[in-house]
């Protein structure tokens, strides 16, 4: 371990260098209209009391996944998903694959596939005379994830 190591600026991952895909009912779409996206985990931590200790201990419990982002308002992939649910009562889960791939960073490629996703709804239609471009917020939940590509440890770590 090198206590004097510092990260090279070139190794910071550029936010726009990557790809995003959504797969609904075996149809895969490239989400090139994403402005920003993130998927987050929340882990419940329970308190544990025990005889002979003055401090409570802690034990991790269940995990919960949420995703959110903004996209340019220019396709109906999720709106058709919502319409299918309205018309049939069937809301299938879907997958989203997000890859960071900044070729200039030594961190390399990072891919996460979030699985068993649901959409929490969103914009059905919009107009805005004062806006040059329209965007919309999207959000939902997921129940599982995979990481087929992980960042490399940078020199000095």
N, C-alpha and C positions, 0 to 999 in steps of 0.2 A: 504494500500500500504506500502510495506516494502522497504524503500530507501536503505537499506543495503543488500538487497537480491542479490545473485549471482547465475548464472546458474551452475548446476553441470555438470562436463565434461561428465558424463555418458549420459546426456540428449541431447548431440549433436547427430544429426541424421546421421548415417553411410550412405555414398553415394551409396553403393552397395546393401543395404538391401531393396529390393522391387521387383516389378513385372511390366511388361509392356505388353500390348496387342494391337493389331490392328484388326479392323473389317472392311473388304471390301466385299461388295455384300453378306452380311449375313454370311461370312466365318470369323471366329475368329482365330487369330494366336497369340501364345505366342512369344513375341519378347525377348527371352532369350539371343539373340546375341547383345543386346544394350550395348555399352561401356559407353556412356553418352547421356543425353537427357535433353532438357528444352523447355518449352513453355512460351512465354512472351506476355504481353499485352502492347500496346501503347495507351495512352489516349490523344487525341488532346485537348489542352487547349487554348481556344480563349480569346483574350483581349476584354474587354468591357469598352468603354469610357462612361462617364456620366457627365452631367452638374453639377457644384458645387463641383467637386472632382479634386484634383491634381493628384491623383494616379489612374491608370487604374485598373479595376477589372479583374477578370478572371472567366471563366465559362467552365466547362468540356463539351466536345462534344462527338464525336464518338470514339469507341474503335476499335483497329485492333489487330488481333492475328497472331503470327508467332511461328513456332516450328522448332527446329533443333537438331541434334545429330550426333553421330557416331555409326556405327554398325560394327561387324565383317562381312566380305564379305563371306557369306556362305549360303545365301538363295536368292530366286528370287521373293519374294512376291511383292515388289515394281516394279521390272523389268517387271513382268507379267502385273501389273497394267498399266505401261507405254505402253507395247505392245498392250494391249486392246485398249488404247486410240489411238495409231497409226493406228491400224487396223480398228477401228469402228468410231472414232471421238467422242465417248462417254467417258467422264471422270467422273465417279461417285465420290461423296464425300465418306469419310470414317471417322471412329472414332478411337481415340487412348485413352487408359486408362492407366494411370501411377499411381502407388501406392508406397509410401514410407512406409516401415513397419519394422523399427528397434525395435525389441522386448525389447532391453535393455534401450531404451529411454522412459521416462515418457510422452513424447510428443504424443506417440501413432501412430496410422495409419493415413495417409493422402492420399486421392485419388482424382485425377482430371481426368475427361473425357473431352477431347477436341473433338468438334463435327464439322461436315461439313468441314472436312479437305481436302486439296489438297496437292499433292506432287509437288514441283517445279523442279523435275528431279533429276538426280544423275548419278552415275557411271553405265555404261552399261556393261563393261567388263574391267578387269585389270590383269596385271602380274607385278611382281617385284621380280627379282632374289635376291635382297639384303634384302628383308623383311622376317622375320620369320612367321608373320601372316599378312593377308591383312585386312584393315578396309576401310570403305567408309563413307563419310559425307552425311547426308540426311537433307532435310529441306522442309518447306512448310508453308501453312497458315491454319487458322481455323476461323470459324465465330461464335462459341458459346462454352460454357463450363458449366459443372456441377461439384460440389464438394460433392459427397456423404459421404466422410469421411474427417473430419477436425482435425488438431492437437489440442490436449488439451492444455489449459493454464498450464504452468509449475508453480510449487509452488513458490510463491514470486511475480508472475506477478500481 
